[in-house]
Amino acid sequence: MRRVILLLASMSLAVLLACGVAFAAAVGSQQIGPTVDTNGIVWTSLRVGDIVYLGGAFSSVNGKPRSGLAAITANTGRLTGWAPKANHAVLALAASPSGESIYAGGEFTSVNGIARGHVVAIGASTGRVRKEWNARADLPVYSLATLGRRVYLGGEFNEVNGRNRQGLAAVRSTNGKVYLNWAPTTNGIVRTLGPSPNKRRLYAGGNYSVISGKRRPNLAALHPATGAVKDWSPNPKVDNDYEVFDLAVTRKTVYVAGGGRNPGGTAEAFTAAKGASVWRYSSNGDFQAVARLKGKLYFGGHFTTLYMKTKEKRRNKLMAVAARTGRLVARWKPSANRGVWSMTANPGRHRVYAGGAFTEISDRPMRGFAQFSVR
């Protein structure tokens, strides 16, 4: 009887697989769901409703031509027909408040054969370049954010639309023209932008020491309308001489994924009120990305060892912690064989998406992009 049951189960599984039904495989307490394979790095991802947009340095997804930009359905993980063509890497994505436009930033200078200097607006459903929108940065755009009618740019540029803008700029969502009265400046690179939920602050992280003449090593809060530097300044547990790669911002807390020294990485939480450090992790490799989902933070990067107070913990480029306390989630420990560069949350479907340079997740072939069920 046992042989019959096993035989029937095997036959049922084979039939379902032949019909194209995808299964999630358990790894620890998380599930790795069905998704797509890319032939290059996924640098950034963005969820808008039930669509997940990918940006990176790839030329195909699931064997189909995709030049640095692609989209999948969140419910099935299947590739959609959305296929704008960037001539170089896409490093940042953001959506208009209405969800009708996708803004992309990066190293590219043209999309769909239309000249665009490192930043572009694309139809969210059509994949067509919005020809009336043209912001033209002179050097790469690493980060994007939107608030109302404004699109904020962060990067290593010195000019936007012919105006002097050092690492930061705000442009109009209608045509890409620069807001003249919003002109903070940095002496380095802005890698990430994070608006506060109440829209009263725009946090800017990166690799700089001074912003608009004020000392703010690598992380500052700006006024979204005027660009003025807020009094808020991080007070880290050890030091804040580390590059900030990504942010997750809530009403009470600012969470940081950052670099470190010789080599190393730092994950830290600061209060939104005064910038006091709440908790901190150090590791042997950079934390490159962070996403918050239902009271937990999911980090990706290049780390393999976490340095705790009394011991070390192994986590291979992915980890999860309790957002409030920083306590490590013991049972969530998938493993990536190469670096993770982006983390994106999907609260409605209890999922976290990871993008990067990996080709395996927990010893399963998975190239560039992975989907975890964390219900």
Buried (B, 14 or more C-beta within 10 A) or exposed (E): EEEEEEEEEEEEEEEEEEEEEEEEEEBEBBBBBBBBBBBBBBBBBBBBEEBBBBBBBBEBBBEEEBBBBBBBEBEEBBBBEBBBBBBBBBBBBBBBEEEBBBBBBBBBBBBBEBEBBBBBBBBBBEBEBBEEBBBBBBBBBBBBBBBEEBBBBBBBBBBBBEBEBBBBBBBBBEEBBBBEEBBBBBEBBBBBBBBBEEEEBBBBBBBBEBBBEEEBBBBBBBBBBEBBBBEBBBEBBEEBEBBBBBBBBBEEBBBBBBBBEEEBBBBBBBBBEEBEBBBBBBBBBBBBBBBBBEEBBBBBBBBEBBBEEEEEBEBBBBBBBEBBEBEBBEEBBBBBBBBBBBBBBBEEBBBBBBBBBBBBBBEEEBBBBBBBBBE
